[in-house]
Amino acid sequence: MGYSSFDNLPKQFSDFLISHVAGLVAEKTEQNIWGGVNSNAGEFDGLTVLMAADSDVNDAANGSETSFTSSNIVSLLSNVVDSIPNSVYGKEDLKLYVPPVAHQAYIRHLGGYGANGLGASGYKGEGNQWYNNNASLSFEGIELVYTPGMPINHMVAGQKSNIFFGTGLLSDHNEVKVIDMADLDGSQNVRVVMRFTSGVQYGIGSDLSLLTLA
């Protein structure tokens, strides 16, 4: 590395390799949590899949929309809020979980070009410059949670305390290993093994709301 600004290397290459692969696994796990399908290799049924199959879950009207846009995002968010049961509305940990495309559509709407009297200059009159990528968003007093793993055709409303992710942290099935294949087959390959168990579930289906685009 020499006298470079980039002189912080892992003590071993295997440390870097595990860290890199772990990041990819975490990204895939996030996708599984919300939209995984158990019949696919390496996946488990995600929350939107479980909710779609559960008649107890409240279905929000989709207005026959097929995508989230700055023009329809407010009406679709309103439909989700309208479907939240009275027993849940107003709870401190009630959240609106939205995929990146819906999050972006709401930001663009608040920057102007939307209805509801925003005008061309948008929120605080700052147009496209209003959002600094750190500000939290809310809709009618309910926090919007940016959910990168959620499928692009869903939104979910529910209490954080009603949604669960589980993994066998103490299980014998958890394993992280780097295997240098040179001593086994003479190749210059390295293999990474990560083995673990995980899954998701919710407690009370009737306290949740799901929007699915047409």
N, C-alpha and C positions, 0 to 999 in steps of 0.2 A: 504493500500500500504506500510505502514511502512517507513523505511529509505531506500527506493528503488530509483533507477534511474528513474523508471517509476511511478512518483508520480503526473503527470499532468492529472487529470481526469476532464471531463466536470462538470460544476456545477450541471447539472441535467442529468439523464440517457437519457431523451428525446432528449437533445441536441446531445448526441453521436449517438442516433438512427437515427435522422434526417440527420446528417452528413454522416453516413454510407450509408443510403438508397439513399441520394442525389448523392453520388459517383457512385452507381450502375445505377441510372437513367441517369447520365451524360454519362456513358459508352454506354448505350443503345441508347441514343440520338445521339451520335457520329456515331454509326452504322446506325441509321435511316437516318442521313444526307446524307450518301453516298450510302447506299444500301437498304433502307427501301422500303417496298411494302405496298401501301395504303390498300389493301384488308386484310392484316394481322392485328390482333387486336393490338392496341397500336403503330402502325407504320404509317408513311406517306411516299409517294413516294420519294425516295432518288435521288440524282443528277445523278448517273449512270443509274438508271431506267428511269428517264426523258430524259436523253441524248440518250439512246439506242432507244427510241421511236420517236426521233426527227430527221427527214431527213436533217435538216439544219446542224446538228453537223457533223464535219469531222471524218470519221472512219479511224483509223490507221490500216495498214496491220498487221495481227497477225502471218503471216508465218506458219499458222496451228499449232502453239505451244499450248500446253495444260497447261503449268505451267511456272513459272518464275524460271530460274536457272542461275548459274554463267556463263554458256556457252552461253545462248541466251539473257541475259539481255541487253547487249549493242545493239544488233541488234533490239530488241523490243523498246528500248528507242529511237533508231535512227528512227524507223518507226513513233513513236509518234511525234518527232521533225519535220520529213519530212511532216507530215500532218498539221502542224501549218500554218495557212494562213499568207501571207506576211504582212498583215495589223496588225498582232499581234506580229509576231516574232520581238524580240528586245525590246519589251515594258518592262519597269522597273519592273512591278508587274507580269510578266509572270512566272508561276510556273509549275512544273511537280509534280502532286500529285500521290503518289505511296503507295500501301499497304505494310504492314510489310514484307511479303515474297519477294517482289520485292526489297525493301530497303536492306534486308539481302543479297539477291543474288548479288546486286551491290557491297556491301561491300566485299563480298567474292571474287568477280571478281577482285576488285582492290587490294586485298591481294595476288594476284598471281593466278595461275591455270587457267588464262583466255587467250584470244587471244590478238591481237593488240599490240604485243611486250612487254607486261608486264613482262613475264617470271615468274619463280617460286618465285622470291623474291618480286614481286608486287610493289605497289606504294611506292616510297621513299626507296625501298629495305628493307622494314620492315616486309614483309610477313603478317602473320595473326595478327601481333601486331600493325598494322598501325593505326587502328581506335580506338579512345578513348571514343566513345559513346557520345561525345559532339560536335565533328566537324560537320559542315554543309557539305552536299554533293551537287554537281552540276554535270550536264551533258551538255557538249558543251556550258557552260556559263549560263545554266538555273538551278535555284535552285530546288533540289529535296525536296519535303515536305513529311515527314513521316506521313502517314495518317492511323492510327490504325483502323478506322471505315470502311475503303474502302473494298469491296469484294475482295477476293484473285485473281480474274480473270480480274481485270480492272486496267488501268492507265488513268489519265486525265491530259490534258494540257490546261491551260487557265489563263487569268488574274484574280488575286484575286478580283479585283474590279468588275468582271462580275459574281460573285457567291454570293448568298445572303442566309442568314438564318434569319427567322423572328419568333418572338414570341409575344404573346399578354401580354406584361409586365403590362399594365394598365387594363387588362380585369378582369371582375368579375369571370372568370372561373379559375383564378390562386388560388391555395389553397395548403397549407402544414399544416398537422394536425396530432398529435399523440393522439390516442384514447385508454385509459385504459379500457379494457373490463370488469374489475372486478366489476364495479358498474352497468354494464348492464346485464351480464349473469353469474356473479359469477366466471368466468374463470380467469386464471392467464395469459391471453394473452394481447398483445399490438398490435394495428394495426396502420399502417402509411398510410396516404392519401396524395398523391401528384397529383394535377390536374392542367394541363396547356395546352396551345395550341402552336403549332410550325409547321414550314414547311420550305422548301427550294425552290429556283428557281434561274435561271440564266437569264441574260439580253439578250444576243445575241448568239444564238446557233451556228451560222456560225463562231464565234470566238473561239469555243471550239473544242478540239480533244479528242476522246475516243478510247482507245484500249480495245478490248474484246478478251480474249483467246478463242481458238476454243473449 
